[in-house]
Amino acid sequence: MITRHDLSQLQLLTKVPALSILLPTHRTFPDNKQDPILVKNLVDQAKERLSKEFSSRELEPLLNNLEALVSEINYPHTLDGLALYASHDFAKRYYLPFTVPARVVIDQTFATRDLVYGLHRELRYWVLLLSQASTRLLAGTGETLEEVEDQTFPMPMTGPGATAALPFDSDSSYMDDRHRRFFQQVDSAFSSYAQDEALPLIVGGVDRQISFFQEVSQHASAIVGSLSGNFDRATLHELTPQVWAIVQSVREAQRTDALQELEAAVGAQKVVSTIEEVWRLAQEGRGKRLLVEKNYHLPAILTESGGLEVVAQAGGTEVMDDAVDEIIEAVLAKGGSVSLVEDGSLPADQQIALILRY
């Protein structure tokens, strides 16, 4: 699962040229047979565009990084999208659990808008399946579940009542206390995964264990739903429908809250909706929440005064391929939030709106 840390790392890199290649991919055969062809076509397009602005010597480190990324793509195990980022001293590949439009972006910074959009369009969340035998952690993006399998999870309970015999004079309260201590350990371990951002948490397990976890967890306020039962042997395919039912209700509530907040801010005159104003106030750190319609893209250049000037089309390193991407990054960097909404959701034919802190 793509994390806020990944996004921040990409946004901090500003070495020119920064090449971004994004494309939709396919999970199954025979549809995925077309993916290598599309990658080749986009790579050729990127090389052609780069060659018009830079010499072969200047491009050599970047192209070496790009070729290494492409050669290591595992086509049989791609998801719904692919992102390749390359510069002279950086190379990173992401398999995306959401689709992205095919495009090549050459800019002063990497094009992260599609990642930001994916992070917000498809609700991201955690699932903890509590069990004495082995507590499991799942990372969710929309309907896609991925199991975390590392040095920490799955996490089995150890000691008396698990890997050792119970004391001869123990009773049910002793075992209850053992479970509370174990789930406190689970909660502490989970904190290292959840620290970058507050995401919804779904917990599963027998009711008594869920209750114990809620008693001891510092993440209890993040819990948005629960699944009752034993999930020790449940497959991701079996879990997805149950989890998805909870996720859909959470996602709809979040979108409704964002539009209601916008309506209230309009009444309080704390909203700007022209791209130039949104740019300026986002850079000043005044953005509390940005709402953007999902297909709103706009090329632009920076003026000498630091303002924004919209241009007819992208092209050249002086032009931002997508000023909306830059605005999203600025709002997040200044501690604001971003909500990407369906086209036509914003009032009065607006496609972008910034709710102001003051």
C-alpha positions in Angstrom: 0.0 0.0 0.0 1.3 3.5 -0.9 1.9 5.5 2.2 2.0 9.2 3.0 5.8 8.7 3.6 6.2 7.5 0.0 4.3 10.5 -1.3 6.3 12.9 0.8 9.6 11.4 -0.4 8.5 11.9 -4.0 7.4 15.5 -3.4 10.7 16.5 -1.8 12.7 15.6 -4.9 13.1 18.5 -7.2 16.0 17.8 -9.6 15.4 18.7 -13.2 14.4 16.7 -15.3 12.0 14.7 -13.2 10.4 12.0 -15.3 7.0 10.5 -14.4 5.4 7.7 -16.5 2.0 6.5 -15.4 -0.3 4.0 -17.0 -3.2 1.6 -16.4 -2.4 -2.1 -16.1 -4.3 -5.3 -15.9 -4.4 -8.0 -13.2 -5.3 -10.9 -15.4 -4.5 -12.7 -18.6 -5.0 -12.0 -21.5 -5.6 -8.3 -20.8 -2.2 -7.9 -19.3 -0.5 -8.9 -22.6 -1.0 -5.3 -23.8 0.8 -3.8 -20.7 4.4 -4.2 -22.0 3.5 -2.6 -25.3 2.0 0.5 -23.6 5.1 0.8 -21.3 7.4 0.6 -24.4 5.3 3.3 -26.2 5.4 5.6 -23.2 9.1 5.1 -22.6 9.8 5.9 -26.3 7.6 9.1 -26.0 9.5 10.1 -22.9 12.9 9.6 -24.5 11.8 11.6 -27.6 10.6 14.5 -25.4 13.7 14.5 -23.3 16.1 14.4 -26.3 14.6 17.7 -27.5 15.7 19.5 -24.3 18.8 17.7 -23.0 22.0 16.2 -24.5 22.7 12.4 -24.5 25.4 12.9 -21.9 23.0 14.8 -19.6 20.3 12.2 -20.0 22.5 9.1 -19.5 22.0 8.7 -15.7 18.3 9.2 -15.9 17.8 6.8 -18.8 19.9 4.1 -17.1 17.6 4.4 -14.1 14.6 4.2 -16.3 15.8 1.1 -18.1 16.5 -0.6 -14.8 12.9 0.2 -13.6 11.3 -1.1 -16.8 13.4 -4.3 -16.9 12.2 -5.3 -13.4 8.5 -4.8 -14.0 6.7 -8.0 -12.9 3.9 -8.0 -15.5 2.1 -11.1 -14.3 1.7 -9.6 -10.8 0.7 -6.0 -11.6 -2.4 -4.4 -10.2 -4.6 -1.7 -11.8 -1.9 0.9 -12.4 1.8 1.5 -12.7 3.9 4.5 -11.8 7.6 4.9 -12.8 9.6 7.8 -11.4 13.1 8.5 -12.6 15.7 11.3 -12.4 19.5 11.4 -12.4 19.8 10.0 -8.9 16.4 8.5 -8.1 14.3 5.6 -9.4 11.1 4.2 -8.0 8.3 1.9 -9.2 4.9 1.6 -7.7 2.2 -1.0 -8.5 -1.1 0.8 -7.9 -4.4 -0.8 -6.7 -6.3 1.9 -8.7 -6.2 2.8 -12.4 -4.4 5.9 -13.7 -4.5 7.6 -17.1 -1.6 6.9 -19.4 0.7 9.9 -19.5 4.3 11.1 -19.5 5.2 14.1 -17.4 8.6 15.9 -17.5 8.8 18.6 -15.0 10.7 20.2 -12.1 9.1 17.7 -9.7 7.5 14.3 -10.0 3.9 14.1 -10.9 2.2 12.8 -7.8 -1.4 13.9 -8.4 -2.5 10.5 -9.6 -1.0 8.9 -6.4 -2.7 11.6 -4.3 -5.9 11.0 -6.2 -5.7 7.3 -5.7 -5.0 7.8 -2.0 -8.2 9.8 -1.6 -10.4 8.3 -4.3 -10.1 4.8 -3.0 -10.4 4.9 0.8 -7.4 3.6 2.5 -7.7 1.7 5.8 -6.3 -1.0 8.0 -7.9 -4.3 9.1 -6.7 -6.0 12.3 -7.9 -9.6 12.6 -7.5 -10.3 16.3 -6.6 -13.9 17.3 -4.7 -15.6 20.1 -3.4 -18.0 17.4 -2.1 -15.3 15.1 -3.3 -11.7 14.8 -3.2 -10.6 11.1 -2.8 -7.0 9.7 -4.3 -6.2 6.3 -3.8 -3.0 4.3 -6.8 -1.9 2.3 -7.2 0.4 -0.7 -10.7 0.4 -1.9 -11.7 -3.2 -2.6 -8.1 -4.3 -2.7 -6.7 -6.0 0.5 -3.1 -6.8 1.0 -1.8 -8.8 3.9 1.2 -7.4 5.8 3.6 -10.3 6.2 6.9 -9.1 7.8 8.9 -9.5 11.0 6.0 -8.3 13.1 2.7 -9.6 11.5 1.1 -12.0 11.7 1.7 -11.9 15.4 1.1 -15.0 17.6 0.4 -14.9 21.3 3.2 -16.6 23.3 3.5 -17.6 26.9 1.0 -19.2 29.3 -2.3 -20.1 27.7 -0.7 -20.1 24.2 2.8 -21.6 23.8 3.1 -22.7 27.5 0.7 -24.3 30.0 -1.5 -22.2 32.3 -0.6 -22.1 36.0 -2.5 -24.8 37.9 -4.4 -22.2 40.0 -5.3 -19.9 37.1 -9.0 -19.0 36.4 -10.8 -17.2 33.6 -9.8 -13.8 34.9 -6.2 -14.8 34.5 -6.7 -15.7 30.8 -8.7 -12.5 30.2 -5.7 -10.5 31.6 -3.3 -12.4 29.3 -5.5 -11.5 26.3 -5.5 -7.8 27.3 -1.7 -7.8 27.6 -1.4 -9.5 24.2 -3.7 -7.1 22.4 -1.8 -4.3 24.1 1.3 -5.6 22.4 -0.6 -5.9 19.1 -1.7 -2.3 19.5 1.8 -1.1 20.2 3.2 -2.9 17.1 0.4 -1.5 14.9 1.3 2.0 16.0 4.5 1.9 13.9 2.4 1.3 10.8 -0.3 3.9 11.6 2.0 6.7 12.7 2.3 8.5 9.3 -1.4 9.3 9.0 -4.7 8.6 10.7 -6.6 6.0 8.6 -9.8 4.2 9.5 -9.4 0.9 11.3 -11.6 -2.2 11.0 -11.2 -4.9 13.6 -12.3 -8.5 13.4 -12.4 -11.4 15.8 -14.6 -13.0 18.4 -16.6 -10.4 20.3 -14.8 -10.9 23.6 -11.4 -10.3 21.9 -12.6 -7.2 20.1 -13.8 -5.9 23.5 -10.4 -6.5 25.1 -8.7 -4.7 22.2 -10.9 -1.7 22.5 -10.2 -1.5 26.2 -6.4 -1.3 25.8 -6.0 0.3 22.3 -4.7 3.8 21.8 -6.3 3.6 18.3 -9.9 2.9 19.5 -11.1 6.3 18.1 -10.0 5.2 14.6 -12.2 2.1 14.6 -15.0 2.5 12.1 -16.5 -1.0 12.1 -16.0 -4.6 13.2 -16.3 -8.2 11.9 -17.4 -10.9 14.3 -16.0 -14.4 14.0 -12.8 -16.4 13.7 -10.6 -15.3 10.7 -7.5 -17.4 11.3 -7.9 -19.2 8.0 -10.0 -16.7 6.1 -8.7 -15.8 2.6 -8.5 -12.2 1.3 -11.1 -13.2 -1.3 -13.5 -14.3 1.5 -12.8 -11.2 3.6 -13.2 -8.6 0.9 -17.1 -8.5 0.6 -17.4 -8.1 4.4 -14.8 -5.4 4.7 -16.0 -3.6 1.6 -19.5 -3.2 3.0 -18.0 -1.2 5.9 -15.7 0.8 3.7 -18.4 2.0 1.4 -20.4 3.5 4.2 -17.3 5.2 5.6 -16.3 6.6 2.2 -19.8 8.0 1.5 -19.8 9.7 4.9 -16.5 11.3 4.3 -17.6 12.7 0.9 -20.8 14.0 2.4 -18.9 15.7 5.2 -16.5 17.4 2.8 -19.4 18.9 0.7 -21.2 20.0 3.8 -18.1 21.7 5.1 -17.8 23.5 1.8 -21.4 24.7 2.0 -20.8 26.0 5.5 -17.6 27.7 4.4 -19.4 29.4 1.5 -21.9 30.9 3.9 -19.0 32.1 6.1 -17.2 33.5 3.1 -14.1 31.3 3.8 -13.8 29.8 0.3 -11.9 30.7 -2.9 -12.5 29.0 -6.2 -10.4 30.6 -8.9 -7.2 28.7 -9.7 -5.1 31.8 -9.1 -6.5 32.5 -5.7 -6.4 28.9 -4.7 -2.7 28.8 -5.7 -1.8 31.9 -3.8 -3.6 31.0 -0.6 -2.5 27.4 -0.6 1.2 28.6 -0.9 0.5 30.9 2.1 -0.7 27.9 4.2 -4.2 29.2 4.5 -5.9 26.1 3.1 -7.8 24.0 5.5 -9.4 21.6 3.0 -9.1 21.5 -0.8 -11.9 20.0 -2.9 -11.0 19.1 -6.4 -13.1 17.3 -9.1 -11.2 14.2 -10.1 -10.6 15.0 -13.8 -9.5 18.7 -13.3 -6.0 19.2 -14.8 -4.5 22.5 -15.8 -1.0 23.4 -17.2 0.4 26.7 -16.0 3.6 28.7 -15.4 4.9 30.7 -12.4 5.0 34.4 -12.9 7.9 36.5 -11.7 5.9 37.5 -8.6 5.2 33.9 -7.7 1.7 33.9 -9.0 0.1 31.4 -11.4 -0.6 31.9 -15.1 -2.6 29.3 -17.0 -1.3 28.3 -20.4 -2.9 26.5 -23.3 -0.9 23.3 -23.1 1.9 21.5 -21.3 5.5 21.4 -22.7 8.9 22.4 -21.5 10.4 22.3 -18.1 9.2 25.9 -17.3 5.5 24.7 -17.6 3.8 22.8 -14.8 2.1 19.9 -16.6 -0.6 20.1 -13.9 -0.9 23.1 -11.6 -3.6 21.3 -9.7 -1.1 18.6 -8.7 1.2 21.3 -7.3 -1.7 22.9 -5.3 -2.6 19.5 -3.8 1.0 19.0 -2.7 1.1 22.5 -1.2 -2.1 22.0 0.8 -0.9 18.7 2.2 2.6 20.1 3.0 1.0 23.0 5.0 -1.1 20.6 7.0 -4.4 20.8 5.1 -6.5 18.0 3.8 -7.6 17.1 0.3 -10.9 15.6 -0.9 -11.2 14.6 -4.6 -14.9 14.4 -5.6 -16.8 13.3 -8.6 -17.0 15.6 -11.7 -19.9 17.9 -11.3 -20.0 17.7 -7.5 -18.9 21.2 -6.9 -21.4 24.1 -7.2 -21.7 26.8 -9.8 -19.5 24.9 -12.4 -16.5 25.2 -10.1 -13.9 22.5 -10.4 -11.7 23.4 -7.5 -12.5 25.1 -4.1 -10.2 25.9 -1.1 -11.8 26.2 2.3 -9.7 28.7 4.3 -8.5 28.5 7.9 -9.1 32.2 8.3 
